[in-house]
């Protein structure tokens, strides 16, 4: 699926909705970081942006910063910015199960 190009204003709106108290300069900086990527890679965004969120006082802890990055990724995906997603570890079932029992 081709990636939809988001506008600077779209990304800034997501940033301001997610990060209470973000100022314009910081929003511009973070927006540039996000738009320079090939898509929304949650793990990469957490590694690059989370330390800034904490140091700029936009997150109280590292865990809080990572959670806000996850929220940012989800919001950006809703706007059409896609990329690599973090996939949960696959577990093998201990015993055979019928799929309809797992889904319902």
Buried (B, 14 or more C-beta within 10 A) or exposed (E): EEEEEBEEEBBBBBBBEBBEEBEEEBBBBBBEBBBEBEBBBBEBBBEBBBEBBBEBEBBEEEEBBBBBBBBBBBBBBEBBBBBEEEEEEEEEEEEEEEEEEEEE
